[in-house]
């Protein structure tokens, strides 16, 4: 049972995970640094048929004990709170500093790809082939996909499944994958901030409901599937994920406009000016942020 102070610390850690989850950085990596990753994954895994039978029997306290439910609920509430606050901030930066924000994301993504590739223990022809196939597939989708968001219920459900993977796979960003799917801005800068106002709450809830359903399915299902993949096919799985992440860079490239038929993008070279210099600085800061997270994660592992 968590004390009040322990609950508060878990809530704050959940807020940090939520804030990071909004950016194209792995919240799974951050949860490792904060020391809650294994407990979070284990609590998710415990939400199974065997433990839900205690609820059906009216044994709520036994269910809570077996599932570590107070910890799970506290960290989820903190995570949602952190996502809302950060999304409101990010919505403003994308309006007033669009080029710099996307440039920051480019740095985050490139550094994250390097981080994932460094996790691959054995370089083989098979893993290189998997990385290249994933890269070209992702790159093709990035330059040929419709640049407008999709609020279809089923598609939002799929986005929830994809978006939640970063919570259970260190090194992988669910937000990054949502960028590739085209619904990042709809969910992060429109739906989540809408929850903060009574006038727009229902609009945000309508978009987020199928997304959250998909996220729940993802967290529960992927906690088993990905633990199996990472255990038995770790290098191959990481190679595919790195390829997908690298191939989605055109999505966050700032200097592009939708084509006339709205089915792809027209990419432009940036002008050599102060804006480009600041964009490069922001990209370097994004890469530095991931590098610092990597250092902290390694120190955490060494202490263990």
C-alpha positions in Angstrom: 0.0 0.0 0.0 1.3 3.4 -1.0 1.6 6.2 1.6 0.5 9.7 0.7 4.1 10.8 0.1 4.9 7.7 -2.0 1.6 8.3 -4.0 2.7 11.9 -4.6 6.1 10.9 -5.9 4.5 8.3 -8.2 2.0 11.0 -9.4 4.9 13.4 -10.2 6.8 10.6 -12.1 3.6 9.9 -14.0 3.4 13.6 -14.9 7.0 13.5 -16.2 6.2 10.4 -18.3 3.1 12.2 -19.7 5.0 15.3 -20.6 7.7 13.3 -22.4 5.1 11.2 -24.1 3.8 14.2 -26.0 7.2 14.7 -27.6 8.9 12.2 -30.1 10.9 10.7 -27.2 10.4 7.3 -25.5 8.5 7.6 -22.3 9.6 4.0 -21.7 13.2 5.3 -21.5 12.1 8.0 -19.0 10.2 5.5 -16.9 13.4 3.4 -16.7 15.3 6.4 -15.5 12.6 7.2 -12.9 12.7 3.6 -11.7 9.0 2.8 -12.4 9.2 0.9 -15.7 9.3 -2.7 -14.4 6.6 -2.0 -11.8 4.4 -0.2 -14.4 4.7 -3.1 -16.9 4.1 -5.7 -14.2 1.0 -3.9 -13.0 -0.3 -3.8 -16.6 0.4 -7.5 -17.1 -1.5 -8.2 -13.9 -4.7 -6.8 -15.3 -5.8 -10.2 -16.6 -8.7 -12.6 -16.4 -7.3 -14.4 -13.4 -7.2 -11.2 -11.3 -10.5 -9.7 -12.6 -12.3 -12.7 -11.2 -11.7 -11.2 -7.7 -13.7 -8.1 -8.8 -16.5 -10.3 -9.9 -16.5 -12.0 -6.5 -16.7 -8.6 -4.8 -13.1 -8.9 -3.5 -11.9 -5.4 -4.5 -9.1 -5.2 -2.0 -7.6 -8.5 -3.2 -7.9 -7.3 -6.8 -6.1 -4.1 -5.9 -3.4 -5.9 -4.1 -2.7 -8.4 -6.8 -2.7 -5.8 -9.6 -0.8 -3.0 -7.7 -3.9 -1.0 -8.7 -3.3 2.1 -6.6 0.2 2.5 -8.1 -1.2 1.9 -11.6 -4.1 4.4 -11.2 -1.8 7.1 -9.6 0.8 6.9 -12.4 -1.9 7.0 -15.1 -3.6 10.0 -13.6 -0.3 11.8 -13.3 0.5 10.8 -16.9 -2.7 12.2 -18.2 -2.2 15.4 -16.2 1.3 15.8 -17.6 0.1 15.2 -21.2 -2.6 17.9 -20.9 -0.3 20.6 -19.5 2.5 19.8 -22.1 0.0 19.7 -25.0 -1.3 23.1 -24.2 2.3 24.5 -24.2 3.1 22.6 -27.4 0.0 23.9 -29.2 1.3 27.5 -28.7 4.9 26.7 -29.8 3.6 25.1 -33.0 1.7 28.3 -33.8 4.3 30.8 -33.0 7.6 28.8 -33.5 6.6 26.1 -36.0 10.0 25.7 -37.7 11.9 25.7 -34.4 9.6 23.2 -32.8 9.8 20.7 -35.8 13.5 21.2 -35.9 13.7 20.3 -32.2 11.8 17.1 -33.0 14.2 16.3 -35.8 17.1 16.3 -33.3 15.0 14.2 -30.9 14.2 11.6 -33.6 17.7 11.3 -35.0 19.2 10.9 -31.5 16.5 8.4 -30.6 17.3 6.3 -33.7 21.0 6.2 -32.8 20.0 5.2 -29.2 17.9 2.3 -30.5 20.5 1.2 -32.9 23.1 1.1 -30.1 20.8 -1.3 -28.3 21.3 -3.8 -31.1 23.9 -6.3 -29.9 24.6 -8.2 -33.1 24.9 -6.6 -36.6 23.9 -9.1 -39.2 22.7 -9.0 -42.9 19.3 -10.0 -41.7 19.0 -7.1 -39.3 20.4 -4.6 -41.8 17.8 -5.9 -44.4 15.0 -5.5 -41.9 16.1 -2.0 -41.0 16.3 -1.0 -44.7 12.9 -2.5 -45.5 11.3 -0.7 -42.6 13.1 2.5 -43.5 11.9 2.6 -47.2 8.4 1.6 -46.2 8.2 4.3 -43.6 9.9 6.9 -45.9 7.4 6.2 -48.7 4.5 6.7 -46.3 6.0 9.9 -45.0 6.3 11.6 -48.4 3.1 10.1 -50.0 0.6 10.1 -47.2 -2.3 12.6 -46.9 -1.0 15.5 -44.7 -4.4 16.0 -43.1 -5.5 14.3 -39.9 -8.1 11.6 -39.8 -10.8 11.5 -37.0 -12.4 8.3 -38.1 -13.2 6.2 -34.9 -11.4 3.1 -36.1 -8.3 5.0 -37.3 -8.1 6.8 -33.9 -8.3 3.4 -32.2 -5.4 2.2 -34.3 -3.5 5.4 -33.4 -4.1 4.6 -29.8 -2.6 1.1 -30.2 0.5 2.6 -32.0 0.8 5.6 -29.7 0.9 3.6 -26.5 3.8 1.4 -27.6 6.4 3.9 -26.4 5.2 3.4 -22.9 6.2 -0.2 -22.8 9.2 -0.2 -25.3 12.2 1.8 -24.1 13.8 3.7 -26.9 10.6 3.9 -29.0 8.4 6.9 -29.2 4.6 6.5 -29.7 4.3 10.2 -30.6 6.9 9.7 -33.3 4.9 6.8 -34.8 1.7 9.0 -34.6 3.5 11.6 -36.6 4.0 9.0 -39.3 0.3 8.2 -39.2 -0.7 11.9 -39.6 -2.7 12.3 -36.4 -0.1 13.8 -34.0 -1.4 17.3 -34.2 -5.1 16.3 -34.0 -4.5 14.4 -30.8 -1.6 16.3 -29.1 -2.3 19.9 -30.0 -6.1 19.8 -30.5 -7.9 17.0 -28.6 -5.8 16.9 -25.4 -5.7 20.7 -24.8 -9.5 20.8 -25.5 -10.0 18.8 -22.3 -8.9 21.8 -20.3 -12.0 23.9 -21.3 -15.6 23.1 -20.6 -16.6 24.6 -24.0 -14.4 22.2 -26.0 -14.2 19.2 -23.5 -16.8 17.1 -25.5 -14.9 17.7 -28.8 -11.6 16.6 -27.2 -13.3 13.6 -25.5 -14.9 12.5 -28.8 -11.5 12.3 -30.4 -9.6 10.8 -27.4 -12.2 8.1 -26.5 -11.3 5.7 -29.3 -7.6 6.7 -29.0 -7.6 5.8 -25.2 -9.4 2.5 -26.0 -6.7 1.6 -28.4 -4.0 2.7 -25.9 -5.5 0.4 -23.3 -5.6 -2.6 -25.7 -2.0 -1.7 -26.7 -0.6 -1.5 -23.2 -2.2 -4.7 -22.1 -1.5 -6.7 -25.3 1.9 -5.3 -26.1 3.2 -5.8 -22.6 3.1 -9.5 -23.4 3.8 -9.4 -27.2 6.7 -7.0 -27.0 8.3 -8.7 -24.0 8.3 -11.9 -26.1 9.7 -10.1 -29.2 12.3 -8.3 -27.2 13.3 -11.5 -25.4 13.4 -13.9 -28.4 13.9 -11.5 -31.4 15.4 -8.4 -29.7 17.9 -7.3 -32.4 15.4 -7.9 -35.3 12.7 -6.0 -33.4 15.0 -3.1 -32.7 16.2 -3.0 -36.3 12.6 -2.7 -37.6 11.7 0.0 -35.1 14.9 2.0 -35.9 14.0 1.8 -39.6 10.5 3.0 -39.1 11.7 5.9 -36.9 14.4 7.0 -39.4 12.1 6.8 -42.4 9.5 9.1 -40.8 11.8 12.1 -40.7 10.1 13.8 -43.7 7.0 14.1 -41.5 8.7 16.6 -39.2 10.7 18.3 -41.9 9.6 22.0 -41.5 10.0 23.3 -45.0 7.2 21.6 -46.9 3.7 22.4 -48.2 0.8 20.1 -49.2 0.5 19.5 -52.9 -2.5 20.7 -54.9 -4.2 17.3 -54.8 -3.6 17.0 -51.1 -2.0 13.5 -51.5 1.6 14.3 -50.8 4.0 17.1 -49.8 6.2 19.5 -51.8 9.6 19.8 -50.1 11.6 23.0 -50.2 15.2 23.7 -49.3 15.6 26.2 -46.4 17.1 29.6 -47.1 20.4 30.5 -45.5 19.3 32.9 -42.9 19.0 33.3 -39.1 15.9 31.1 -39.0 17.9 28.2 -40.4 20.7 28.8 -37.9 18.2 28.7 -35.0 16.6 25.6 -36.5 20.0 23.8 -36.4 20.5 25.0 -32.8 17.1 23.6 -31.8 17.8 20.3 -33.5 21.1 20.0 -31.6 19.2 20.8 -28.4 16.8 18.0 -29.2 19.6 15.5 -29.7 21.3 16.7 -26.5 18.1 16.0 -24.6 18.0 12.4 -25.7 21.8 12.0 -25.0 21.2 13.3 -21.5 18.4 10.8 -21.0 20.7 8.0 -22.3 23.4 8.9 -19.8 20.9 9.0 -16.9 19.5 5.6 -18.0 22.9 4.0 -18.1 23.7 5.4 -14.6 20.4 3.9 -13.4 21.3 0.5 -14.8 24.8 0.6 -13.2 23.3 1.4 -9.8 21.1 -1.6 -10.1 
